[in-house]
């Protein structure tokens, strides 16, 4: 994710990439929109899974799951008129296999995307330094906690610690 964002200035033909200026502008907008639009969807999936684990007896009832999913969808994905399609909205959890097969995938993906966007923000200020910090964070590998890894890339899960070394 971070590599996609870090490499994006070089997607244009005049920078060694393959997009015309017009195609590049469209690709950048679509890429950034997809990032931003993912987070509310991630929130639906994560909140639904949280509800399932906190209410295992209720979660055995598909109708209760449908109602919870629909409520969460309305909470995190407002602005879409589902008139006449309420059943499709309510049963959306049926079509999300990650809920059943890889339960924490969406929240992990969302946190990784959050870190990637912060690295990209750093790159907008100083590309070379952001890449150096990103590599330093990657060097930590899976040997430390996520918050410490993100701090290695000058990122944080806590806004107040964005540019500090303190832990959250």
C-alpha positions as CSV (number, residue, x, y, z in Angstrom):
1,X,0.0,0.0,0.0
2,X,2.7,2.4,0.9
3,X,4.7,1.5,-2.1
4,X,1.7,2.2,-4.3
5,X,1.5,5.7,-2.9
6,X,5.2,6.3,-2.8
7,X,5.6,5.2,-6.4
8,X,2.6,7.3,-7.7
9,X,4.6,10.3,-8.8
10,X,6.4,8.0,-11.2
11,X,3.3,6.5,-12.9
12,X,3.4,9.2,-15.7
13,X,5.2,8.5,-18.9
14,X,7.4,11.6,-18.5
15,X,8.6,10.1,-15.1
16,X,9.2,6.6,-16.6
17,X,5.7,5.2,-16.0
18,X,3.0,4.3,-18.5
19,X,0.2,6.9,-18.0
20,X,-0.4,10.0,-20.1
21,X,-1.0,13.1,-17.9
22,X,-4.8,12.6,-18.4
23,X,-4.7,8.9,-17.5
24,X,-2.4,9.6,-14.6
25,X,-4.8,12.2,-13.1
26,X,-7.7,9.8,-13.5
27,X,-5.7,6.9,-11.9
28,X,-4.6,9.0,-9.0
29,X,-8.1,10.2,-8.2
30,X,-9.5,6.6,-8.5
31,X,-6.7,5.3,-6.3
32,X,-7.2,7.9,-3.6
33,X,-11.0,7.6,-3.7
34,X,-10.7,3.8,-3.2
35,X,-8.5,4.3,-0.2
36,X,-10.9,6.8,1.4
37,X,-14.0,4.8,0.6
38,X,-12.5,1.6,2.0
39,X,-12.4,2.9,5.6
40,X,-16.1,3.2,6.2
41,X,-16.6,-0.3,4.7
42,X,-13.9,-1.6,7.0
43,X,-15.7,-0.1,9.9
44,X,-18.9,-1.9,9.0
45,X,-17.1,-5.3,8.8
46,X,-15.1,-4.7,12.0
47,X,-18.1,-3.4,14.0
48,X,-20.1,-6.4,12.8
49,X,-17.4,-8.9,13.8
50,X,-17.1,-7.1,17.2
51,X,-20.9,-7.5,17.7
52,X,-20.7,-11.2,16.7
53,X,-18.0,-11.9,19.3
54,X,-19.7,-9.9,22.0
55,X,-23.2,-11.5,21.3
56,X,-22.5,-15.1,20.3
57,X,-26.0,-16.3,21.1
58,X,-27.7,-13.5,19.1
59,X,-25.2,-14.0,16.3
60,X,-26.4,-17.6,15.8
61,X,-29.6,-16.1,14.5
62,X,-29.2,-15.0,10.8
63,X,-32.1,-12.5,11.1
64,X,-30.3,-10.8,14.0
65,X,-27.1,-10.7,12.0
66,X,-29.0,-9.2,9.0
67,X,-30.5,-6.5,11.3
68,X,-27.2,-5.7,12.8
69,X,-25.4,-5.5,9.5
70,X,-28.1,-3.2,8.1
71,X,-27.9,-0.9,11.1
72,X,-24.1,-0.8,10.9
73,X,-24.3,-0.2,7.1
74,X,-26.6,2.8,7.7
75,X,-24.3,4.1,10.4
76,X,-21.0,3.9,8.5
77,X,-22.2,4.1,4.8
78,X,-24.8,6.9,4.8
79,X,-26.2,8.6,1.8
80,X,-27.2,5.6,-0.3
81,X,-30.9,5.0,-0.9
82,X,-31.5,1.2,-0.5
83,X,-35.3,1.5,-1.1
84,X,-36.5,-1.8,-2.5
85,X,-33.2,-3.4,-1.9
86,X,-33.3,-3.6,1.9
87,X,-32.8,-7.4,1.9
88,X,-29.7,-7.1,-0.3
89,X,-28.3,-4.5,2.1
90,X,-29.1,-6.5,5.2
91,X,-27.6,-9.7,3.8
92,X,-24.3,-8.1,2.7
93,X,-22.4,-10.0,5.4
94,X,-23.3,-13.3,3.6
95,X,-21.2,-12.2,0.7
96,X,-18.1,-11.2,2.7
97,X,-16.1,-14.4,3.1
98,X,-13.4,-12.7,5.1
99,X,-15.8,-12.6,8.1
100,X,-15.8,-16.4,8.1
101,X,-12.4,-17.2,6.8
102,X,-10.0,-14.4,7.9
103,X,-11.9,-12.6,10.7
104,X,-9.5,-9.7,11.3
105,X,-8.4,-9.1,7.7
106,X,-10.4,-5.9,7.2
107,X,-9.2,-4.1,10.3
108,X,-5.6,-5.2,9.6
109,X,-5.9,-3.9,6.1
110,X,-7.4,-0.7,7.3
111,X,-4.6,-0.1,9.8
112,X,-2.0,-0.9,7.2
113,X,-3.7,1.6,4.8
114,X,-3.7,4.2,7.5
115,X,0.0,3.8,8.0
116,X,0.5,3.9,4.2
117,X,-1.4,7.2,3.9
118,X,0.7,8.7,6.7
119,X,3.9,7.6,4.9
120,X,2.6,9.1,1.8
121,X,1.9,12.3,3.7
122,X,5.5,12.3,4.9
123,X,6.6,11.8,1.3
124,X,4.7,14.9,0.2
125,X,7.0,16.8,2.5
126,X,10.2,15.0,1.8
127,X,10.2,11.9,-0.5
128,X,13.7,10.7,0.2
129,X,13.3,11.0,4.0
130,X,9.9,9.2,3.9
131,X,11.4,6.3,2.0
132,X,14.3,6.1,4.5
133,X,11.8,6.1,7.4
134,X,9.6,3.5,5.6
135,X,12.6,1.2,5.1
136,X,13.5,1.6,8.7
137,X,10.0,0.6,9.7
138,X,10.1,-2.4,7.4
139,X,13.4,-3.5,8.9
140,X,11.6,-4.0,12.2
141,X,9.6,-6.7,10.4
142,X,7.3,-8.8,12.6
143,X,9.6,-8.4,15.6
144,X,7.7,-5.6,17.4
145,X,4.3,-4.3,18.0
146,X,2.4,-2.5,15.2
147,X,2.5,0.9,17.0
148,X,6.3,0.7,17.3
149,X,6.6,-0.3,13.7
150,X,4.5,2.6,12.5
151,X,6.5,5.0,14.7
152,X,9.6,3.7,12.8
153,X,8.0,5.1,9.7
154,X,7.0,8.3,11.5
155,X,3.4,7.2,11.7
156,X,1.0,6.6,14.5
157,X,-2.4,5.1,15.3
158,X,-2.8,8.0,17.7
159,X,-3.0,11.5,16.2
160,X,-1.5,13.2,19.3
161,X,1.7,11.1,18.8
162,X,2.0,11.6,15.1
163,X,5.5,13.3,15.3
164,X,6.6,12.0,18.7
165,X,8.4,8.9,19.9
166,X,6.0,8.4,22.8
167,X,3.9,5.3,22.8
168,X,0.1,5.4,22.5
